Amino acid sequence: YCFDENIGYEYVKHCLEEQNRLPIKLRFKYSPFKLHSKKNRDILSLFHHDRTTLLRTTVEFTTSVGGMFTLRQYKLFDYPPFYESVEMIFKPSAAIFIKRVVDQLDPDNTFIKLILAIIAFSTINYTMYRENAQINLINIKETLHIQDMYVDLAWQYLLYKYGHHQAVIFEAHEVQKFTEMIDSIIEQTERTLFLWSKDLFFFCCFSY
């Protein structure tokens, strides 16, 4: 998928600045995940450098999936005051999109937790814009070994729960849902960037 690596950078930066202007209780917080990571022996077994690198490069994704898991688990979107608050903070279109993604999550809590562990040890270089971000792992083999262990554990869990034939069907279905979620995210991002570009155009036209 080809794209301009700088497209939307200023928009994302603006969103982060807006997030930081919110009251502390309404901001995204990584402290619960940080506390959890300190109790994970696999993370603690890594070099400090590698542990820090993984946290920096995967925390957005683990906390996002974890947040959606929490929303689904406690059915918060079924509570009107909560949904209205989400609409006020993130705009109605974003609330609809978030709910759609949450509804697509697999209902098996154990499987979701295993997926979270796999993401936490992911060595994929996600597209990020950070100053002085560390991206190289000292012992990538150890990290890959731990990730493979969780992947194998997830597969063994599926085999135990469904049997080989149904496990293969289940996995294929999950891959399809994941692809659809990615397509939805791309579609929403493109729509958001288009609206932002249009607003910026009108702002530039009428500010002189």
ZATORPA-38903 format. One record per residue (C-alpha): residue number from 1; x, y, z. Coordinates in pm, whole numbers, padded with zeros to 5 digits, always signed. Example, Ala and Ser with C-alpha at 12.3 -4.5 7.8 and 13.67 -1.06 7.14 Angstrom:
[atom 1; [+01230; -00450; +00780]];
[atom 2; [+01367; -00106; +00714]];
% end
This chain:
[atom 1; [+00000; +00000; +00000]];
[atom 2; [+00171; +00314; -00125]];
[atom 3; [+00115; +00653; +00031]];
[atom 4; [+00285; +00979; +00111]];
[atom 5; [+00458; +00913; +00442]];
[atom 6; [+00394; +01268; +00560]];
[atom 7; [+00024; +01285; +00473]];
[atom 8; [-00191; +01359; +00773]];
[atom 9; [+00107; +01411; +01004]];
[atom 10; [-00001; +01761; +01104]];
[atom 11; [-00357; +01637; +01151]];
[atom 12; [-00248; +01357; +01384]];
[atom 13; [-00022; +01598; +01571]];
[atom 14; [-00316; +01836; +01610]];
[atom 15; [-00534; +01552; +01746]];
[atom 16; [-00270; +01466; +02004]];
[atom 17; [-00246; +01829; +02110]];
[atom 18; [-00624; +01845; +02144]];
[atom 19; [-00613; +01526; +02351]];
[atom 20; [-00360; +01683; +02588]];
[atom 21; [-00587; +01983; +02639]];
[atom 22; [-00864; +01764; +02779]];
[atom 23; [-00909; +01722; +03155]];
[atom 24; [-00673; +01458; +03293]];
[atom 25; [-00954; +01207; +03353]];
[atom 26; [-01051; +01217; +02985]];
[atom 27; [-00703; +01163; +02842]];
[atom 28; [-00562; +00838; +02712]];
[atom 29; [-00352; +00674; +02984]];
[atom 30; [-00090; +00402; +02945]];
[atom 31; [-00031; +00347; +03318]];
[atom 32; [-00262; +00040; +03350]];
[atom 33; [-00082; -00134; +03063]];
[atom 34; [+00256; -00031; +03205]];
[atom 35; [+00158; -00181; +03541]];
[atom 36; [+00046; -00503; +03370]];
[atom 37; [+00369; -00527; +03168]];
[atom 38; [+00575; -00513; +03486]];
[atom 39; [+00400; -00831; +03603]];
[atom 40; [+00466; -01021; +03279]];
[atom 41; [+00773; -01243; +03324]];
[atom 42; [+00828; -01267; +02950]];
[atom 43; [+00862; -00890; +02919]];
[atom 44; [+01081; -00874; +03228]];
[atom 45; [+01312; -01136; +03076]];
[atom 46; [+01407; -00899; +02792]];
[atom 47; [+01685; -00641; +02796]];
[atom 48; [+01570; -00306; +02931]];
[atom 49; [+01633; -00150; +02590]];
[atom 50; [+01421; -00410; +02410]];
[atom 51; [+01145; -00389; +02671]];
[atom 52; [+01129; -00010; +02634]];
[atom 53; [+01132; -00035; +02255]];
[atom 54; [+00843; -00281; +02249]];
[atom 55; [+00639; -00067; +02486]];
[atom 56; [+00696; +00241; +02272]];
[atom 57; [+00610; +00075; +01943]];
[atom 58; [+00315; -00141; +02047]];
[atom 59; [+00147; +00042; +02337]];
[atom 60; [-00091; +00235; +02106]];
[atom 61; [-00217; -00092; +01960]];
[atom 62; [-00235; -00298; +02278]];
[atom 63; [-00417; -00020; +02463]];
[atom 64; [-00652; +00034; +02167]];
[atom 65; [-00749; -00333; +02148]];
[atom 66; [-00761; -00352; +02528]];
[atom 67; [-00984; -00045; +02537]];
[atom 68; [-01221; -00193; +02279]];
[atom 69; [-01222; -00518; +02477]];
[atom 70; [-01327; -00325; +02789]];
[atom 71; [-01599; -00138; +02598]];
[atom 72; [-01737; -00466; +02468]];
[atom 73; [-01700; -00653; +02798]];
[atom 74; [-01899; -00399; +02999]];
[atom 75; [-02135; -00306; +02711]];
[atom 76; [-02060; +00062; +02766]];
[atom 77; [-02192; +00164; +02426]];
[atom 78; [-02534; +00034; +02532]];
[atom 79; [-02537; +00298; +02805]];
[atom 80; [-02679; +00619; +02640]];
[atom 81; [-02494; +00875; +02860]];
[atom 82; [-02162; +00705; +02782]];
[atom 83; [-02232; +00695; +02409]];
[atom 84; [-02333; +01061; +02409]];
[atom 85; [-02009; +01148; +02591]];
[atom 86; [-01809; +00963; +02324]];
[atom 87; [-01993; +01160; +02054]];
[atom 88; [-01910; +01490; +02226]];
[atom 89; [-01541; +01406; +02271]];
[atom 90; [-01465; +01225; +01943]];
[atom 91; [-01754; +01343; +01714]];
[atom 92; [-02058; +01129; +01615]];
[atom 93; [-01890; +00976; +01308]];
[atom 94; [-01600; +00851; +01522]];
[atom 95; [-01841; +00706; +01780]];
[atom 96; [-02020; +00508; +01506]];
[atom 97; [-01688; +00382; +01372]];
[atom 98; [-01559; +00278; +01717]];
[atom 99; [-01881; +00092; +01795]];
[atom 100; [-01862; -00090; +01461]];
[atom 101; [-01507; -00205; +01535]];
[atom 102; [-01598; -00308; +01891]];
[atom 103; [-01891; -00515; +01761]];
[atom 104; [-01651; -00704; +01532]];
[atom 105; [-01431; -00823; +01820]];
[atom 106; [-01432; -01197; +01881]];
[atom 107; [-01655; -01288; +02178]];
[atom 108; [-01394; -01530; +02317]];
[atom 109; [-01220; -01333; +02595]];
[atom 110; [-00935; -01583; +02632]];
[atom 111; [-00851; -01561; +02263]];
[atom 112; [-00857; -01180; +02272]];
[atom 113; [-00612; -01183; +02566]];
[atom 114; [-00378; -01410; +02372]];
[atom 115; [-00399; -01174; +02075]];
[atom 116; [-00307; -00885; +02305]];
[atom 117; [+00003; -01077; +02417]];
[atom 118; [+00099; -01142; +02054]];
[atom 119; [+00062; -00772; +01968]];
[atom 120; [+00264; -00671; +02275]];
[atom 121; [+00564; -00868; +02143]];
[atom 122; [+00517; -00769; +01781]];
[atom 123; [+00839; -00667; +01603]];
[atom 124; [+00663; -00511; +01304]];
[atom 125; [+00783; -00159; +01228]];
[atom 126; [+00455; +00030; +01246]];
[atom 127; [+00428; +00369; +01080]];
[atom 128; [+00509; +00611; +01358]];
[atom 129; [+00642; +00965; +01374]];
[atom 130; [+00846; +01016; +01690]];
[atom 131; [+01160; +01208; +01764]];
[atom 132; [+01449; +00996; +01892]];
[atom 133; [+01242; +00678; +01884]];
[atom 134; [+01441; +00358; +01938]];
[atom 135; [+01347; +00095; +01684]];
[atom 136; [+01630; -00163; +01692]];
[atom 137; [+01617; -00456; +01933]];
[atom 138; [+01935; -00587; +02093]];
[atom 139; [+01812; -00947; +02101]];
[atom 140; [+01537; -00976; +01842]];
[atom 141; [+01562; -01357; +01844]];
[atom 142; [+01445; -01371; +02204]];
[atom 143; [+01153; -01139; +02129]];
[atom 144; [+01053; -01347; +01826]];
[atom 145; [+01078; -01663; +02038]];
[atom 146; [+00833; -01518; +02292]];
[atom 147; [+00597; -01397; +02019]];
[atom 148; [+00606; -01741; +01853]];
[atom 149; [+00528; -01898; +02189]];
[atom 150; [+00211; -01689; +02226]];
[atom 151; [+00111; -01756; +01863]];
[atom 152; [+00154; -02129; +01921]];
[atom 153; [-00040; -02103; +02247]];
[atom 154; [-00327; -01927; +02067]];
[atom 155; [-00332; -02197; +01799]];
[atom 156; [-00324; -02477; +02057]];
[atom 157; [-00613; -02308; +02236]];
[atom 158; [-00816; -02304; +01914]];
[atom 159; [-00736; -02670; +01851]];
[atom 160; [-00844; -02761; +02204]];
[atom 161; [-01167; -02564; +02178]];
[atom 162; [-01276; -02638; +01820]];
[atom 163; [-01069; -02927; +01683]];
[atom 164; [-00842; -02895; +01379]];
[atom 165; [-01106; -02854; +01107]];
[atom 166; [-01313; -02593; +01290]];
[atom 167; [-00997; -02418; +01415]];
[atom 168; [-00882; -02364; +01056]];
[atom 169; [-01225; -02226; +00962]];
[atom 170; [-01224; -02005; +01272]];
[atom 171; [-00878; -01867; +01191]];
[atom 172; [-00974; -01797; +00830]];
[atom 173; [-01285; -01614; +00955]];
[atom 174; [-01077; -01408; +01199]];
[atom 175; [-00831; -01311; +00924]];
[atom 176; [-01124; -01200; +00709]];
[atom 177; [-01269; -00993; +00994]];
[atom 178; [-00926; -00841; +01060]];
[atom 179; [-00894; -00746; +00693]];
[atom 180; [-01240; -00588; +00701]];
[atom 181; [-01145; -00393; +01014]];
[atom 182; [-00828; -00263; +00842]];
[atom 183; [-01034; -00163; +00538]];
[atom 184; [-01276; +00021; +00767]];
[atom 185; [-00990; +00203; +00939]];
[atom 186; [-00839; +00305; +00603]];
[atom 187; [-01179; +00423; +00481]];
[atom 188; [-01241; +00624; +00798]];
[atom 189; [-00891; +00773; +00788]];
[atom 190; [-00927; +00876; +00424]];
[atom 191; [-01266; +01034; +00498]];
[atom 192; [-01125; +01219; +00799]];
[atom 193; [-00822; +01344; +00605]];
[atom 194; [-01050; +01458; +00321]];
[atom 195; [-01272; +01655; +00558]];
[atom 196; [-00967; +01799; +00731]];
[atom 197; [-00814; +01903; +00396]];
[atom 198; [-01143; +02063; +00291]];
[atom 199; [-01169; +02257; +00617]];
[atom 200; [-00807; +02366; +00583]];
[atom 201; [-00871; +02482; +00224]];
[atom 202; [-01169; +02697; +00325]];
[atom 203; [-00978; +02831; +00623]];
[atom 204; [-00690; +02939; +00399]];
[atom 205; [-00927; +03090; +00142]];
[atom 206; [-01124; +03303; +00386]];
[atom 207; [-00850; +03397; +00634]];
[atom 208; [-00702; +03663; +00407]];
% end
